[in-house]
Amino acid sequence: MAEFILFGTEGCHLCEEAEELLAAAGLDFKSQDIMASEQWQTDYGLLIPVLWHAQSRSQLNWPFDSLQIQNFMSAINR
């Protein structure tokens, strides 16, 4: 399982923007389409894109920027 998962869906321009921010931050993540699961649709449908950290079960909801990504990563590494 990937340490970081970006929940989104196909055709979501905000999700594409989030992917670009995460790549620019050098974060290794897996993209997951919420349409693959009814539970994901329920949990994340109004929030996407959502960056989820598997080990800490923490999430960063959109909107976020590069500084918020850095702060999120720092917080989970404490």
PLY file of the C-alpha trace (Angstrom):
ply
format ascii 1.0
element vertex 78
property float x
property float y
property float z
element edge 77
property int vertex1
property int vertex2
end_header
0.00 0.00 0.00
1.25 3.48 -0.87
2.16 5.73 2.02
0.28 8.66 0.42
-2.90 8.40 -1.65
-4.49 11.24 -3.56
-8.21 10.61 -3.77
-9.83 12.24 -6.78
-11.65 11.38 -9.96
-11.11 11.47 -13.69
-11.68 14.84 -15.33
-11.31 16.80 -12.08
-9.18 19.87 -12.82
-8.59 20.44 -9.10
-7.26 16.89 -8.80
-4.88 17.54 -11.69
-3.70 20.71 -9.97
-3.17 18.79 -6.72
-1.15 16.12 -8.57
1.10 18.85 -9.99
1.63 20.36 -6.52
2.46 16.98 -5.00
4.87 16.12 -7.81
6.57 19.53 -7.45
6.93 18.85 -3.71
8.66 15.56 -4.54
6.00 13.52 -2.78
5.65 9.89 -3.83
1.92 9.18 -3.99
-0.64 6.96 -5.65
-3.75 8.42 -7.28
-7.02 6.67 -6.48
-10.31 7.31 -8.29
-13.15 7.58 -5.78
-15.55 6.15 -8.37
-13.99 2.73 -7.68
-15.74 2.53 -4.30
-19.11 3.68 -3.01
-17.49 4.26 0.38
-14.85 6.54 -1.15
-17.57 8.43 -2.99
-19.39 8.94 0.31
-16.26 9.84 2.26
-14.51 12.08 -0.27
-17.07 13.06 -2.92
-17.46 16.65 -1.73
-13.85 17.05 -0.59
-11.67 15.93 -3.52
-8.87 16.14 -4.04
-7.86 14.67 -0.69
-4.33 13.65 0.26
-4.43 10.71 2.67
-1.54 9.31 4.70
-2.02 5.59 5.32
0.05 5.08 8.47
-1.31 8.03 10.46
-4.75 7.91 8.83
-4.49 11.70 8.41
-5.84 13.63 5.49
-5.31 17.00 3.87
-8.40 18.33 2.12
-8.47 20.71 -0.81
-7.70 23.52 -1.15
-4.02 23.16 -0.29
-0.80 24.68 -1.53
2.87 23.72 -1.37
3.32 25.19 2.13
0.32 23.27 3.46
1.71 20.07 1.91
5.04 20.67 3.69
3.25 21.37 6.99
1.14 18.22 6.58
4.22 16.10 5.93
6.01 17.65 8.93
3.03 17.03 11.20
2.78 13.34 10.34
6.53 12.83 10.74
6.56 14.03 14.36
0 1
1 2
2 3
3 4
4 5
5 6
6 7
7 8
8 9
9 10
10 11
11 12
12 13
13 14
14 15
15 16
16 17
17 18
18 19
19 20
20 21
21 22
22 23
23 24
24 25
25 26
26 27
27 28
28 29
29 30
30 31
31 32
32 33
33 34
34 35
35 36
36 37
37 38
38 39
39 40
40 41
41 42
42 43
43 44
44 45
45 46
46 47
47 48
48 49
49 50
50 51
51 52
52 53
53 54
54 55
55 56
56 57
57 58
58 59
59 60
60 61
61 62
62 63
63 64
64 65
65 66
66 67
67 68
68 69
69 70
70 71
71 72
72 73
73 74
74 75
75 76
76 77
